[in-house]
Amino acid sequence: MKSTVRSSRTGTAAQQAFRDVMAAVASPVAVVTALDGSRPHGTTVSAFTSLSLTPPMVLVSLDERSQLLAVIRGSGRFGLNVLGAHQVGLASVFARSGPDKFEGIDWSPSEELPRLPDAAAWIAAEVADSADAGDHTILLAHVMAAEPGEGYPGPLTYHRRSFGTHTPLAR
Ligand SMILES: Cc1cc2nc3c(=O)[nH]c(=O)nc-3n(C[C@H](O)[C@H](O)[C@H](O)COP(=O)(O)O)c2cc1C
């Protein structure tokens, strides 16, 4: 099944208000990866979430112009490297466009996917379905492997256009 969601509200003022509202939403940050043949590719992504427990599924939303989206369409799978606060540098590297983002970056293959070391969590996922929604494509994927990270200082978050981390409130 492939569905399409479209909004009729595309005016500049509405878009700016929406951007500002979404900037106030604290998001997790991950580098989503895939292999283009033997070449690793990755992109910084905030639009991901758990989708289902039975069976375990995740959801990722990618811009229709994303190079990574084209790679995943070919390979049918992606890796979700959830970043810790210590990996803020990786978030900036993988938010750039271009084919050589992995140059000088340490990684290893896992489930035929590029895995970054020392991440807050690792998920390997196989795409089951997709839906075009506005200028993005939502990938719905089955979890093939899921592993929490260990010993990282805290999660990397994105809020009001800045990177940060989560601090538990005192009770
Ligand atoms: C904090 C942050 C979150 C982002 N979240 C997303 C996202 O959820 N989906 C997306 O398509 N792009 C997202 N981007 C933008 C992509 O990282 C950026 O457009 C990248 O250059 C795309 O690379 P590609 O064309 O190689 O896929 C985000 C960028 C930042 C800095």
The ligand as an ORCA input file, in Angstrom:
! r2SCAN-3c Opt
* xyz 0 1
  C      19.167     18.239     13.576
  C      18.839     17.907     12.139
  C      17.770     17.067     11.873
  C      17.445     16.718     10.546
  N      16.379     15.887     10.332
  C      16.084     15.502      9.066
  C      15.027     14.566      8.828
  O      14.349     14.109      9.756
  N      14.783     14.204      7.541
  C      15.521     14.693      6.493
  O      15.255     14.314      5.346
  N      16.521     15.592      6.689
  C      16.841     15.996      7.949
  N      17.862     16.882      8.170
  C      18.576     17.458      7.011
  C      19.575     16.494      6.367
  O      20.514     16.023      7.311
  C      20.331     17.234      5.227
  O      19.401     17.769      4.314
  C      21.330     16.355      4.479
  O      22.189     17.191      3.724
  C      20.688     15.356      3.522
  O      21.731     14.569      2.978
  P      21.527     13.517      1.802
  O      21.026     14.245      0.595
  O      22.902     12.922      1.613
  O      20.530     12.488      2.269
  C      18.213     17.240      9.476
  C      19.310     18.071      9.756
  C      19.620     18.410     11.073
  C      20.812     19.297     11.349
*
